[in-house]
Amino acid sequence: MSAWQEKRTDWKADRDAFVADQKAVRKTGKLPEHLGPPPSGFALLPWLLMGMGAFSNLFQGKTPNPWIGGIGLLVFNSLYIHVVFRAFTKEAREARSTRGALLALGVVTCLLGGLYGGSWLLFFPLLGLAAGAIVRGRWLGRTGIGLSALAGVVAGLRDGWGAVNVAYGTFLSTMVTAAILSLSDAVRELRAAREELARQAVEKERLRFSRDLHDLLGHTLSVIVVKSEAARRLAPRDMDAALVQVSDIESVGRQALTEIREAVTGYREGSLAADLDRAGSALRAAGIEPVVRQSGPPLAAQTEVLLGWVVREAVTNAVRHSGAGRCEITVDGSAEHVRLRVTDDGRGVAPPAAPESPVPGIGGTGIGGTDIGGTGLKGLTERLAAAGGALEAGPGVRNGFTVTAELPVDPAEPVRVAEPVDAVGRVSSL
């Protein structure tokens, strides 16, 4: 009973997670990450209703020797439940005790079917279900054929030509159950392998980035420490020499800052999908419903970088200033050009007197209140124009604010543009 309760609790938790994922699918349109409750013995319990005919005969007194029939029915149900609940764990499935319980189930089925016939013969398809859940691999075909032959012989002695249906049902239940459960196991193993590969890729990238930062900063900081100690020692007796050391420290620091900017820029480039995911997360955190649609062929790295900047700028402004309840981000690509449109249902254009943010890359009033002349959108307009594209921003058709960016898929002269940074050198992001 404790094992039963534990499995039931796990099944309910997986079911609740699956229901939550289905609700998220209806809102976002994305495929669920959770496949639903894994198969368990609960999936095979409803098939015990096939034995209701035998139970009804026993209850109505139509079965001779009812005590034998009742005990046999109880033993059959107990063995069936025991076997099917051990079928979904590889170690338990391959254990000798499980195979012994399946063999005992077969003996009980033969005894009940041979003794009573009729509706009691329907226990053979149930035996096939249990066998299909346990037996896998090269023994499956032999087991299915053997059980079908056994069911046919026993049913033939009791029911004549009706044995054909019993034998066919036994074979079908054995093979179909084994096929479905094997496919389910394969899908879950592939998904687990994909998640493990993704986790390893993340770990590998973290290791690479930490190694790059160590290589960039290790020597530089060592030089700064050494020169700082030298400046401290020289300051009391030779201020000019100490000032030279301080000047060197400034030069080394500026060079290190430049190298870090370049490393971070290279680390972040070419990931429009990541920018869209971050945008959706930021909108949800602000209580705005995100709707993201993307279609078209893969984009070049430079194009993804430029569109990623537009997404970050537009969504940041929507979060801060629009007061919107819904924000749509649409990316439509073709062989010649790609168009990005960010639309919200917020307040629209704000009054001209609204203060402008001192941080480059974030407009003064934002979507639902950003003028095209704002610092962030103005800078983006210049960057897109340099790449052969265009940026438009203004009130939406019905309400709110719309930002539209268009870029050629393959510009004639690719332009290398640096990541926008704020006044203190930090990379601006969503």
Phi, psi and chi 1 to 4 in degrees:
 res  aa     phi    psi   chi1   chi2   chi3   chi4
   1 MET       -  -36.7  -70.1  -59.2  -63.4      -
   2 SER   -65.6  -40.8   61.1      -      -      -
   3 ALA   -63.6  -40.2      -      -      -      -
   4 TRP   -59.9  -48.2  173.6  -72.1      -      -
   5 GLN   -63.2  -39.1  -69.7  -65.6  -25.6      -
   6 GLU   -63.8  -45.4 -177.9 -180.0   -6.5      -
   7 LYS   -65.4  -37.9  -71.5 -178.6  179.5  -65.5
   8 ARG   -66.1  -38.8 -174.0  172.0 -178.5  -88.4
   9 THR   -64.0  -44.6  -58.4      -      -      -
  10 ASP   -62.0  -41.5  -66.2  -19.8      -      -
  11 TRP   -64.1  -41.4 -179.6   80.4      -      -
  12 LYS   -66.0  -37.9  -70.6 -177.5   64.4  177.5
  13 ALA   -64.4  -43.6      -      -      -      -
  14 ASP   -65.1  -37.9  -74.3  -36.4      -      -
  15 ARG   -65.0  -42.4 -176.2 -165.5   61.0 -176.4
  16 ASP   -63.7  -40.1  -66.4  -18.6      -      -
  17 ALA   -64.0  -39.2      -      -      -      -
  18 PHE   -65.7  -42.4  178.6   70.9      -      -
  19 VAL   -62.2  -41.1  170.7      -      -      -
  20 ALA   -62.9  -40.4      -      -      -      -
  21 ASP   -64.8  -38.1  -82.7  -17.2      -      -
  22 GLN   -64.7  -38.1  -68.6  -58.8  -50.3      -
  23 LYS   -64.7  -39.5  -68.4 -178.9  179.6  178.4
  24 ALA   -65.7  -35.4      -      -      -      -
  25 VAL   -62.4  -42.5  167.9      -      -      -
  26 ARG   -65.0  -27.0  -71.5 -167.7  -71.9  -89.9
  27 LYS   -86.6  -42.8  -69.2 -177.4  178.5  179.8
  28 THR  -101.4  -23.1   63.7      -      -      -
  29 GLY    81.7    1.5      -      -      -      -
  30 LYS   -88.5  151.4  -66.8 -176.2  178.2 -179.4
  31 LEU   -66.8  145.2  -67.3  176.8      -      -
  32 PRO   -71.4  147.7   26.1  -33.6      -      -
  33 GLU   -81.6  -21.6  -69.5  -65.0  -32.6      -
  34 HIS  -103.0  128.1 -163.9  -83.0      -      -
  35 LEU   -82.3   -1.3  -68.8  178.3      -      -
  36 GLY    99.0  177.1      -      -      -      -
  37 PRO   -59.8  133.5  -20.0   31.1      -      -
  38 PRO   -65.9  152.2   24.4  -32.6      -      -
  39 PRO   -60.7  142.2   21.4  -31.8      -      -
  40 SER  -145.1 -179.6   66.7      -      -      -
  41 GLY   -59.4  -23.3      -      -      -      -
  42 PHE   -61.6  -29.9  -69.9  104.4      -      -
  43 ALA   -68.1  -24.1      -      -      -      -
  44 LEU  -101.7   -5.5  -61.4  179.4      -      -
  45 LEU   -67.8  -38.9  -73.9 -174.2      -      -
  46 PRO   -58.5  -23.0  -26.6   36.0      -      -
  47 TRP   -68.4  -13.4  -67.0  101.3      -      -
  48 LEU   -64.3  -15.7  -76.5  174.9      -      -
  49 LEU   -64.0  -17.1  -66.3  175.0      -      -
  50 MET   -63.0  -20.6  -66.5  176.0   63.5      -
  51 GLY   -89.7    8.2      -      -      -      -
  52 MET   -66.3  -29.6  -73.2  -60.7  -65.0      -
  53 GLY   -63.7  -43.8      -      -      -      -
  54 ALA   -65.0  -39.9      -      -      -      -
  55 PHE   -64.4  -39.8  179.0   78.0      -      -
  56 SER   -64.0  -43.5  176.0      -      -      -
  57 ASN   -61.8  -39.5  -68.6  -21.0      -      -
  58 LEU   -67.3  -40.6 -175.2   65.1      -      -
  59 PHE   -69.4  -34.4 -176.1   75.7      -      -
  60 GLN   -86.3    0.7  -65.5  175.6    7.8      -
  61 GLY    78.0   19.2      -      -      -      -
  62 LYS   -88.2   -1.8  -62.5  179.8 -179.6  179.8
  63 THR  -104.5  123.9  -58.7      -      -      -
  64 PRO   -67.1  151.1   21.8  -30.6      -      -
  65 ASN    51.6   61.1  -59.0  -44.0      -      -
  66 PRO   -59.6  -30.9   21.7  -32.3      -      -
  67 TRP   -64.8  -39.8  -74.3  104.7      -      -
  68 ILE   -65.4  -44.5  -64.1  177.5      -      -
  69 GLY   -61.8  -42.6      -      -      -      -
  70 GLY   -64.3  -44.3      -      -      -      -
  71 ILE   -64.7  -41.6  -66.1  173.3      -      -
  72 GLY   -61.9  -42.0      -      -      -      -
  73 LEU   -62.6  -42.3 -172.7   61.1      -      -
  74 LEU   -64.8  -42.9  176.6   62.2      -      -
  75 VAL   -65.7  -41.2  171.9      -      -      -
  76 PHE   -61.3  -49.3  178.7   89.5      -      -
  77 ASN   -61.8  -40.3  -71.6  -22.0      -      -
  78 SER   -65.2  -46.0  -58.9      -      -      -
  79 LEU   -64.9  -39.9  -72.6  172.7      -      -
  80 TYR   -61.3  -47.9  178.0   86.5      -      -
  81 ILE   -62.9  -41.7  -66.9  172.4      -      -
  82 HIS   -60.8  -43.5  173.5   74.1      -      -
  83 VAL   -69.1  -48.8  168.8      -      -      -
  84 VAL   -68.4  -28.9  -62.1      -      -      -
  85 PHE   -78.2  -15.6  -89.9   94.9      -      -
  86 ARG   -96.0    0.9  -68.1  177.5   64.8   85.5
  87 ALA   -83.0  -11.5      -      -      -      -
  88 PHE  -106.0    8.8  -62.8   91.7      -      -
  89 THR  -123.4  125.6  -56.2      -      -      -
  90 LYS   -58.8  -44.3 -174.9  176.5 -179.6 -179.5
  91 GLU   -63.1  -44.8  -65.7   76.7    9.0      -
  92 ALA   -69.0  -36.6      -      -      -      -
  93 ARG   -64.1  -37.4 -177.4  170.6   62.5 -121.0
  94 GLU   -90.7    1.3  -64.1  177.6   -8.5      -
  95 ALA   -70.2  149.3      -      -      -      -
  96 ARG   -63.6  -34.7  -70.4 -174.1  177.6 -179.0
  97 SER   -62.3  -37.7   59.0      -      -      -
  98 THR   -67.2  -45.8  -55.9      -      -      -
  99 ARG   -61.1  -38.2  -57.1  -61.8  174.1   94.5
 100 GLY   -63.7  -40.4      -      -      -      -
 101 ALA   -65.1  -37.4      -      -      -      -
 102 LEU   -65.9  -40.7 -179.8   61.3      -      -
 103 LEU   -63.2  -43.2 -178.8   61.0      -      -
 104 ALA   -62.6  -37.6      -      -      -      -
 105 LEU   -61.9  -39.7 -177.3   65.4      -      -
 106 GLY   -64.9  -40.3      -      -      -      -
 107 VAL   -63.8  -46.0  172.1      -      -      -
 108 VAL   -62.1  -40.6  173.0      -      -      -
 109 THR   -61.7  -45.3  -56.3      -      -      -
 110 CYS   -62.6  -41.2  -68.6      -      -      -
 111 LEU   -64.7  -46.8  -68.2  175.4      -      -
 112 LEU   -67.7  -44.0  -67.2  175.8      -      -
 113 GLY   -65.9  -41.4      -      -      -      -
 114 GLY   -71.2  -30.4      -      -      -      -
 115 LEU   -79.7  -39.8 -177.2   61.2      -      -
 116 TYR  -112.3  -33.0  -64.0  115.8      -      -
 117 GLY    64.5 -159.5      -      -      -      -
 118 GLY    58.6 -131.5      -      -      -      -
 119 SER   -67.6  -16.5   56.5      -      -      -
 120 TRP   -69.7  -19.5  -65.5   79.8      -      -
 121 LEU   -70.6  -16.9  -66.0  174.0      -      -
 122 LEU   -69.4   -8.6  -66.7  178.3      -      -
 123 PHE   -69.6  -18.8  -72.0  151.0      -      -
 124 PHE   -66.7  -45.0  -82.5  103.6      -      -
 125 PRO   -59.5  -35.0  -27.7   36.4      -      -
 126 LEU   -65.9  -38.3  -73.7  174.9      -      -
 127 LEU   -61.5  -38.6  174.6   62.6      -      -
 128 GLY   -63.2  -39.5      -      -      -      -
 129 LEU   -59.6  -47.7  -76.9  171.7      -      -
 130 ALA   -63.4  -41.7      -      -      -      -
 131 ALA   -66.2  -40.6      -      -      -      -
 132 GLY   -64.0  -30.8      -      -      -      -
 133 ALA   -74.5  -25.7      -      -      -      -
 134 ILE   -95.9  -46.5  -66.6  -64.0      -      -
 135 VAL   -86.5  130.3 -178.2      -      -      -
 136 ARG  -133.3  169.6  -51.7  -72.7  171.5   86.0
 137 GLY    78.1 -150.8      -      -      -      -
 138 ARG   -70.0  -18.4   60.2 -170.0 -179.4   91.7
 139 TRP   -83.3   -7.1  -70.8  100.4      -      -
 140 LEU   -65.4  -49.7  176.5   61.4      -      -
 141 GLY   -60.9  -44.1      -      -      -      -
 142 ARG   -63.6  -40.2  -56.8  175.0 -172.0  178.2
 143 THR   -64.9  -43.7  -57.4      -      -      -
 144 GLY   -62.0  -44.8      -      -      -      -
 145 ILE   -66.8  -41.5  -65.8  174.1      -      -
 146 GLY   -62.5  -45.1      -      -      -      -
 147 LEU   -65.3  -37.9  -74.5  179.0      -      -
 148 SER   -64.1  -42.8  -59.0      -      -      -
 149 ALA   -64.2  -42.3      -      -      -      -
 150 LEU   -62.2  -45.5  178.6   62.5      -      -
 151 ALA   -62.4  -39.4      -      -      -      -
 152 GLY   -64.6  -40.8      -      -      -      -
 153 VAL   -65.7  -49.4  170.5      -      -      -
 154 VAL   -64.1  -44.1  174.7      -      -      -
 155 ALA   -68.8  -32.7      -      -      -      -
 156 GLY   -64.9  -35.5      -      -      -      -
 157 LEU   -68.8  -26.1  -65.0  174.6      -      -
 158 ARG  -102.5  -37.0  -63.2  -69.3  -51.3 -175.7
 159 ASP  -121.3    0.7 -105.4    5.4      -      -
 160 GLY    67.4 -127.0      -      -      -      -
 161 TRP   -69.1  -14.5  -73.3  105.5      -      -
 162 GLY   -64.5  -11.9      -      -      -      -
 163 ALA   -64.1  -25.7      -      -      -      -
 164 VAL   -61.2  -45.5  174.7      -      -      -
 165 ASN   -64.1  -40.3  -65.9  -29.9      -      -
 166 VAL   -65.5  -44.3  175.2      -      -      -
 167 ALA   -64.0  -43.8      -      -      -      -
 168 TYR   -65.0  -43.4  176.6   71.1      -      -
 169 GLY   -62.7  -36.9      -      -      -      -
 170 THR   -66.0  -46.5  -57.7      -      -      -
 171 PHE   -63.0  -45.0  179.1   78.5      -      -
 172 LEU   -63.4  -44.7 -166.8   64.1      -      -
 173 SER   -64.8  -36.3   62.1      -      -      -
 174 THR   -65.6  -50.8  -57.6      -      -      -
 175 MET   -72.3  -41.2  -55.6  -53.4  -67.5      -
 176 VAL   -67.0  -43.2  170.1      -      -      -
 177 THR   -60.2  -46.0  -57.9      -      -      -
 178 ALA   -63.0  -40.2      -      -      -      -
 179 ALA   -65.7  -45.6      -      -      -      -
 180 ILE   -65.2  -45.6  -68.0  175.6      -      -
 181 LEU   -69.0  -36.4  -65.0 -176.5      -      -
 182 SER   -65.0  -41.3  -62.6      -      -      -
 183 LEU   -65.0  -40.9 -179.4   60.7      -      -
 184 SER   -62.1  -42.8  175.9      -      -      -
 185 ASP   -62.9  -41.1  -70.6  -16.3      -      -
 186 ALA   -64.5  -41.3      -      -      -      -
 187 VAL   -63.5  -42.8  169.2      -      -      -
 188 ARG   -71.1  -34.6  -68.1 -176.9 -178.7  -81.8
 189 GLU   -67.2  -40.7  -72.3  174.2    1.4      -
 190 LEU   -64.5  -40.2  -71.4  174.0      -      -
 191 ARG   -65.6  -41.4 -172.8  175.5 -176.6   85.3
 192 ALA   -63.7  -38.6      -      -      -      -
 193 ALA   -65.1  -39.6      -      -      -      -
 194 ARG   -64.7  -43.1 -171.3 -174.1   72.0  174.3
 195 GLU   -63.6  -37.4  -67.8  175.8   -7.7      -
 196 GLU   -67.5  -40.7  177.6   62.9   19.5      -
 197 LEU   -63.7  -40.4  -70.8  174.8      -      -
 198 ALA   -64.1  -41.0      -      -      -      -
 199 ARG   -63.9  -42.7 -173.5 -170.1   64.7   79.3
 200 GLN   -65.0  -36.7  -68.4  179.8   -0.2      -
 201 ALA   -64.4  -40.3      -      -      -      -
 202 VAL   -64.5  -44.9  170.9      -      -      -
 203 GLU   -61.9  -40.5  -67.7  -65.0  -28.5      -
 204 LYS   -64.3  -41.2 -177.0  177.8  179.8 -178.9
 205 GLU   -68.7  -37.6 -172.7   63.7   12.4      -
 206 ARG   -62.7  -42.0  -73.6  176.0  177.2  172.5
 207 LEU   -63.3  -41.1  179.1   61.3      -      -
 208 ARG   -63.9  -43.8 -176.6 -161.7   68.6   80.9
 209 PHE   -68.2  -41.0 -168.9   54.2      -      -
 210 SER   -64.0  -36.4   63.3      -      -      -
 211 ARG   -67.1  -39.9 -176.0  169.4   55.7 -114.0
 212 ASP   -64.0  -43.2  -70.6  -11.4      -      -
 213 LEU   -64.1  -38.3  -74.4  179.4      -      -
 214 HIS   -62.9  -43.9  177.8  -89.1      -      -
 215 ASP   -64.6  -36.0  -65.9  -18.8      -      -
 216 LEU   -72.7  -41.7  -75.1  172.6      -      -
 217 LEU   -97.0  -25.8  -63.9  178.1      -      -
 218 GLY   -56.4  -56.5      -      -      -      -
 219 HIS   -66.6  -41.9  174.2   70.9      -      -
 220 THR   -61.5  -46.9  -58.8      -      -      -
 221 LEU   -67.1  -34.0  -67.2  177.9      -      -
 222 SER   -62.6  -42.7  -61.9      -      -      -
 223 VAL   -63.4  -42.2  172.5      -      -      -
 224 ILE   -62.8  -42.4  -69.8  176.4      -      -
 225 VAL   -62.4  -45.9  169.4      -      -      -
 226 VAL   -62.2  -45.6  171.1      -      -      -
 227 LYS   -69.2  -32.1  -72.7 -172.7  171.1  -68.1
 228 SER   -65.6  -41.5  -61.3      -      -      -
 229 GLU   -63.3  -39.8  -68.0  176.2  -11.6      -
 230 ALA   -64.7  -41.9      -      -      -      -
 231 ALA   -63.5  -38.6      -      -      -      -
 232 ARG   -64.9  -40.0  177.5  175.4   53.9   80.9
 233 ARG   -71.8  -35.1  -69.8 -165.4  -57.8  -92.5
 234 LEU   -80.5  -25.4  -68.6  171.2      -      -
 235 ALA   -55.5  -42.9      -      -      -      -
 236 PRO   -65.4  -30.7  -22.2   34.7      -      -
 237 ARG  -114.3  -21.5   60.6  177.6 -176.4  -88.2
 238 ASP  -146.4   88.9 -168.8  -14.5      -      -
 239 MET   -66.2  -34.1 -176.8   57.6   66.4      -
 240 ASP   -64.3  -43.8  -68.1  -23.0      -      -
 241 ALA   -65.3  -36.1      -      -      -      -
 242 ALA   -65.7  -38.5      -      -      -      -
 243 LEU   -65.7  -33.2  -69.2  175.9      -      -
 244 VAL   -63.2  -42.5  170.9      -      -      -
 245 GLN   -64.2  -40.8  -63.4  -64.0  -30.7      -
 246 VAL   -63.4  -39.3  172.3      -      -      -
 247 SER   -63.5  -40.3  178.6      -      -      -
 248 ASP   -63.2  -40.0  -69.8  -16.1      -      -
 249 ILE   -60.4  -42.2  -67.5  172.5      -      -
 250 GLU   -61.7  -42.5 -179.4 -178.4    1.7      -
 251 SER   -65.4  -43.4  -60.7      -      -      -
 252 VAL   -63.8  -41.3  171.6      -      -      -
 253 GLY   -63.2  -42.2      -      -      -      -
 254 ARG   -63.2  -41.6  -70.1 -177.1 -178.3  -83.8
 255 GLN   -64.2  -40.9  179.9   63.1   29.2      -
 256 ALA   -63.6  -40.0      -      -      -      -
 257 LEU   -62.5  -41.4 -178.0   59.4      -      -
 258 THR   -62.4  -44.1  -59.3      -      -      -
 259 GLU   -64.8  -38.5  -68.1  175.4   -9.2      -
 260 ILE   -66.5  -41.7  -68.2  174.1      -      -
 261 ARG   -58.7  -44.8  -72.5  175.4 -179.8  172.3
 262 GLU   -63.9  -39.7  -67.6  174.9   -7.7      -
 263 ALA   -65.8  -44.7      -      -      -      -
 264 VAL   -66.5  -39.2  173.0      -      -      -
 265 THR   -61.3  -46.6  -60.4      -      -      -
 266 GLY   -64.4  -32.5      -      -      -      -
 267 TYR   -70.2  -31.0 -176.0   73.6      -      -
 268 ARG   -98.5  -13.6  -63.3 -173.7   60.3 -160.3
 269 GLU   -68.3  153.9  -79.6 -175.3   -7.1      -
 270 GLY    72.2   37.9      -      -      -      -
 271 SER  -141.1   72.0 -177.1      -      -      -
 272 LEU   -65.1  -36.8  177.3   59.7      -      -
 273 ALA   -60.0  -41.4      -      -      -      -
 274 ALA   -64.9  -39.8      -      -      -      -
 275 ASP   -64.4  -37.9  -75.4  -42.3      -      -
 276 LEU   -66.4  -40.1  -68.6  174.8      -      -
 277 ASP   -63.9  -44.7  -71.5  -19.9      -      -
 278 ARG   -64.2  -36.5  -74.1 -167.2  -67.5  -94.2
 279 ALA   -63.1  -45.6      -      -      -      -
 280 GLY   -60.9  -40.4      -      -      -      -
 281 SER   -64.7  -42.4  176.4      -      -      -
 282 ALA   -66.2  -39.9      -      -      -      -
 283 LEU   -64.6  -44.2  -71.0  168.7      -      -
 284 ARG   -62.2  -39.2  -77.0 -170.6  -69.5  -89.6
 285 ALA   -63.5  -28.4      -      -      -      -
 286 ALA   -90.2    4.6      -      -      -      -
 287 GLY    80.3   19.2      -      -      -      -
 288 ILE  -107.3  131.1  -58.1  174.5      -      -
 289 GLU   -77.5  118.5  177.9 -173.5   -1.7      -
 290 PRO   -89.0  140.4   30.2  -30.0      -      -
 291 VAL  -128.3  110.7  179.2      -      -      -
 292 VAL  -114.3  126.0 -179.2      -      -      -
 293 ARG  -129.3  133.2  -57.5 -176.0 -177.4   92.1
 294 GLN  -138.4  130.6 -174.4  173.8    6.8      -
 295 SER  -146.7  161.1   61.2      -      -      -
 296 GLY   112.3  175.2      -      -      -      -
 297 PRO   -73.3  165.4   27.5  -34.6      -      -
 298 PRO   -58.6  148.6  -21.8   32.6      -      -
 299 LEU  -105.5  156.2  -56.8  174.9      -      -
 300 ALA   -68.8  157.9      -      -      -      -
 301 ALA   -59.9  -42.7      -      -      -      -
 302 GLN   -64.6  -39.1  179.9 -165.1    0.8      -
 303 THR   -64.6  -42.1  -56.8      -      -      -
 304 GLU   -63.7  -37.7  -71.2 -154.0   -2.9      -
 305 VAL   -62.1  -47.5  170.9      -      -      -
 306 LEU   -64.0  -44.6  -68.7  171.0      -      -
 307 LEU   -66.9  -33.7  -66.0 -179.6      -      -
 308 GLY   -62.4  -38.5      -      -      -      -
 309 TRP   -63.7  -41.5  -70.2  -12.6      -      -
 310 VAL   -62.7  -43.3  175.6      -      -      -
 311 VAL   -60.2  -47.5  169.7      -      -      -
 312 ARG   -62.6  -43.8  -67.9 -163.5  -65.1  -89.7
 313 GLU   -65.9  -47.9  173.4   64.9   20.0      -
 314 ALA   -65.7  -44.5      -      -      -      -
 315 VAL   -71.4  -37.0  172.0      -      -      -
 316 THR   -58.9  -43.8  -60.3      -      -      -
 317 ASN   -66.6  -38.7  -69.7  -25.7      -      -
 318 ALA   -62.8  -42.0      -      -      -      -
 319 VAL   -65.2  -39.7  168.1      -      -      -
 320 ARG   -82.8  -32.9  -66.8 -171.7  174.7 -174.5
 321 HIS  -130.9  -15.6  -48.4  -68.3      -      -
 322 SER   -79.5  -32.2   70.1      -      -      -
 323 GLY    65.9   27.0      -      -      -      -
 324 ALA   -82.2  160.8      -      -      -      -
 325 GLY  -107.4  -12.8      -      -      -      -
 326 ARG  -150.2  138.8  178.1 -175.1  175.2   93.7
 327 CYS  -136.8  125.7 -178.3      -      -      -
 328 GLU  -107.2  132.0  -63.3 -173.5    6.5      -
 329 ILE  -121.0  117.6  -53.7  173.7      -      -
 330 THR  -123.4  129.5  -54.3      -      -      -
 331 VAL  -119.7  113.3 -178.1      -      -      -
 332 ASP  -116.5  120.3  -65.8  -39.9      -      -
 333 GLY  -116.3  151.6      -      -      -      -
 334 SER  -139.3 -173.0   65.0      -      -      -
 335 ALA   -70.4  -23.5      -      -      -      -
 336 GLU  -102.6  -40.1  -66.1   78.2   23.0      -
 337 HIS  -148.9  168.4   69.1  -79.3      -      -
 338 VAL  -131.6  141.5   59.5      -      -      -
 339 ARG  -124.3  132.0  173.4 -179.3  -64.1  174.0
 340 LEU  -115.2  128.4  167.4   68.4      -      -
 341 ARG  -128.4  128.1 -173.7 -173.2  -60.6  -86.8
 342 VAL  -119.9  117.7 -177.3      -      -      -
 343 THR  -129.1  136.2  -55.1      -      -      -
 344 ASP  -125.2  168.7   71.3   67.0      -      -
 345 ASP  -109.7   37.0   59.0   -4.4      -      -
 346 GLY   -84.8 -147.3      -      -      -      -
 347 ARG   -79.1  -15.0  -69.2 -174.1  -69.1  -94.6
 348 GLY    90.0 -154.0      -      -      -      -
 349 VAL   -74.3  130.0  179.3      -      -      -
 350 ALA   -82.0  166.5      -      -      -      -
 351 PRO   -59.5  146.5  -22.2   31.8      -      -
 352 PRO   -60.6  -25.1  -18.6   29.3      -      -
 353 ALA   -79.4    0.7      -      -      -      -
 354 ALA   -61.5  139.7      -      -      -      -
 355 PRO   -67.4  150.9   24.1  -32.4      -      -
 356 GLU  -100.5  138.8 -179.4  174.0  -36.2      -
 357 SER   -66.4  136.6  169.5      -      -      -
 358 PRO   -75.4   -6.2   29.2  -34.1      -      -
 359 VAL   -93.1  117.8 -178.3      -      -      -
 360 PRO   -58.6  143.6  -21.2   32.3      -      -
 361 GLY    95.0   -7.0      -      -      -      -
 362 ILE  -130.4  113.4  -61.1  177.3      -      -
 363 GLY   -64.3  163.0      -      -      -      -
 364 GLY   -68.0  -35.9      -      -      -      -
 365 THR  -122.3  -17.6   52.4      -      -      -
 366 GLY    80.2  178.3      -      -      -      -
 367 ILE   -59.1  138.8  -70.2 -176.6      -      -
 368 GLY    76.7   18.3      -      -      -      -
 369 GLY   161.5   26.9      -      -      -      -
 370 THR  -111.6  127.7  -60.3      -      -      -
 371 ASP   -80.9  146.8 -173.1    1.0      -      -
 372 ILE   -62.8  -19.4 -170.6   63.0      -      -
 373 GLY   -83.7   -0.6      -      -      -      -
 374 GLY   -59.4  158.4      -      -      -      -
 375 THR   -58.4  -48.6  -56.1      -      -      -
 376 GLY   -64.7  -53.0      -      -      -      -
 377 LEU   -67.8  -32.0  -66.2  177.9      -      -
 378 LYS   -64.9  -44.0 -178.1  176.9 -179.8 -179.7
 379 GLY   -63.1  -40.4      -      -      -      -
 380 LEU   -65.0  -38.3  -71.3  175.5      -      -
 381 THR   -59.5  -41.8  -57.3      -      -      -
 382 GLU   -66.7  -40.7  -64.2  171.3   -7.8      -
 383 ARG   -67.0  -42.4  -67.1 -173.5 -179.1   97.4
 384 LEU   -67.8  -36.7  -93.7   65.1      -      -
 385 ALA   -63.6  -37.7      -      -      -      -
 386 ALA   -64.3  -26.2      -      -      -      -
 387 ALA   -96.0    9.6      -      -      -      -
 388 GLY    86.7   13.8      -      -      -      -
 389 GLY  -112.3 -166.1      -      -      -      -
 390 ALA  -151.1  154.1      -      -      -      -
 391 LEU  -131.6  130.8 -179.5   72.3      -      -
 392 GLU  -126.5  142.4  -64.0  179.6   -0.5      -
 393 ALA  -145.1  139.3      -      -      -      -
 394 GLY   176.9 -175.9      -      -      -      -
 395 PRO   -61.0  147.2  -19.6   31.1      -      -
 396 GLY   -74.2  173.0      -      -      -      -
 397 VAL   -64.2  -45.0  176.6      -      -      -
 398 ARG   -99.1  -43.2  -63.6  179.1 -179.6  177.8
 399 ASN  -171.6 -178.1 -129.4  -23.1      -      -
 400 GLY    73.8 -153.8      -      -      -      -
 401 PHE  -140.9  147.0 -157.1   83.4      -      -
 402 THR  -132.2  133.5  -60.0      -      -      -
 403 VAL  -118.7  126.0  175.4      -      -      -
 404 THR  -124.6  126.8  -55.8      -      -      -
 405 ALA  -121.9  134.2      -      -      -      -
 406 GLU  -125.8  138.6  -70.0 -167.8   20.2      -
 407 LEU  -140.1  144.3  -79.8  170.7      -      -
 408 PRO   -69.4  145.2   23.6  -32.1      -      -
 409 VAL   -67.4  -36.2  169.1      -      -      -
 410 ASP  -132.5   84.3 -171.7   14.0      -      -
 411 PRO   -59.4  147.8  -17.7   29.5      -      -
 412 ALA   -63.8  -39.0      -      -      -      -
 413 GLU  -129.1   96.0  -65.2 -177.1   -0.5      -
 414 PRO   -58.0  136.0  -21.4   33.0      -      -
 415 VAL  -111.5  126.9  179.8      -      -      -
 416 ARG   -85.2  118.7  175.1   74.3  175.7 -179.4
 417 VAL  -119.3  143.1  -84.6      -      -      -
 418 ALA   -83.7  153.7      -      -      -      -
 419 GLU   -64.5  131.6 -176.2   84.8   14.1      -
 420 PRO   -63.6  136.2   23.1  -32.2      -      -
 421 VAL  -127.0  157.8  -66.0      -      -      -
 422 ASP   -89.6 -170.7   61.2   18.7      -      -
 423 ALA   -66.1  -21.5      -      -      -      -
 424 VAL  -107.2   14.7  -64.8      -      -      -
 425 GLY    89.0    6.4      -      -      -      -
 426 ARG   -86.7  144.6  -66.2  173.5  -63.5 -171.5
 427 VAL   -71.2  126.1  178.0      -      -      -
 428 SER   -78.8  139.2   66.3      -      -      -
 429 SER  -147.5  173.6   59.6      -      -      -
 430 LEU   -65.8      - -178.9   63.5      -      -
